[in-house]
Amino acid sequence: MFIRKIAGVSIAATVGLTAASAAAQTKWDMPTGYPPTNFHTENIQVFADDVKAVTGGKLLITVHAGASLFKVPEIKRAVQSGQAQIGELLLSNLENENPLYGADVVPFLAASYGDALKLWKAQKPAIEKKLDAQGLKLLFVVPWPPQGIYTKKDINSAADLKGIKFRAYNVATTRLAELTGMVPVTIQAAELPQALATGVVQSFISSGSTGYDSKAWESLTHFYDTQAWLPKNIVFVNKEAFGKLDAATQEAVLKASAKAEEAGWKLSQEKTAWYLDQLKAKGMKVQPPSEALKSDLRKVGDQLTDDWLKKAGDEGKSVVDAYRKM
C-alpha cells in the first residue's frame, strides 16, 4: 500500500511538472513572404532554431514561408494586431506610410554592401522610433543582393523599355516604370512565377535571388546587372508579445537577432555571385548595362532622389546627410 501511494504521488508529480512545462512554453507564428529555399527564409529558420535552443524550448517560433499564412502586404497589420507575434517583410513596402521606409530603394544612393550598411545606420533610429509608435519592436535587418533588370529582349537604352509590362512592388519601382515609359503592374514575390508564366509581367527589377527563386529563365532571357540599390528585409515583433517574455528569454531573442543580422548580411554578400552564376547556367544572358542604359538610369535615379527628398522633408534630408558623412 505504501509503495502504491508513493508511485501515485510520483505519477501525479510528473503530470504536474509536464503541465507546468507546457504552460511555461510560448509559441509564436512568424509569417514571411519568400519560399523556404530563399536565403532570407533559411536565415530566419536558423534564427528560430537558435531561439528554441537557447531558451531550452521555452519559446518556439514557427516560420510560415512563402506568404502561406499572410500575404506580404498583410504581415505588418497581422503582427500589430497580434494575429501573428513576429514577422518579416521588405522595408520599402511601408513607404506609403512614410518616405523614410523607402530610403534604401532610392536608386544609386547606396549601391554597395558597404554603403547599404552606412545608410542603414543612418536610417535605423528613425525606423525604430516609427515602429515603436505602432506597437512593434525591430529585431534585425538583412539586405538583398544588388538589383538588376530582367527582360526578354536586348535593352540598350531606356527607350527600349517603353511599353513593357513591368512588375512593381513599392513606390520606387512604380515610379521607375512610369519615368521610363513602362507599364507598372503590382505583383508580390510569391505571385511572380505565375505572372511571368502568363505574361502578366514581362520585366522586373530585383536581385539574382528573386530571379533564381522565380525561375526567371523559364520566361525571360536577359539580366542587366545595374546594381541600382540593395533593399532590406526587416524582422519585427509585437511589443506586447515581447513584453510578456521573461527577461532571460527577451535577452535570448535579442542575442539571436544580432547573430541572425550578422549572418544574414554575410550570406547575402556571399550568395550574390552564386545567384548570377545560376542564372547563367540556366541560359540567361547576364551582363552589365550599356553606357547609354546606365546613363539613362542615372538620370531616372537623380529624379527619384529629388522626388524622395521632397517627400521625406527635413527628416529624410537628415538621414541622407548623416549617411554621406560616414
Secondary structure, 3 states (H helix, E strand, C coil): CHHHHHHHHHHHHHHHHHHHHHHHCEEEEEECCCCCCCHHHHHHHHHHHHHHHHCCCCEEEEEECCCCCCCHHHHHHHHHHCCCCEEEEEHHHHCCCCHHHHHHHCCCCCCCHHHHHHHHHHHHHHHHHHHHHCCEEEEEEEECCCCEEEECCCCCCHHHHCCCEEEECCHHHHHHHHHCCCEEEECCHHHHHHHHHHCCCCEEEECHHHHHHCCHHHCCCEEECCCCCCCEEEEEEEHHHHHCCCHHHHHHHHHHHHHHHHHHHHHHHHHHHHHHHHHHHCCCEEECCCHHHHHHHHHHHHHHHHHHHHHHHHHHHHHHHHHHHC
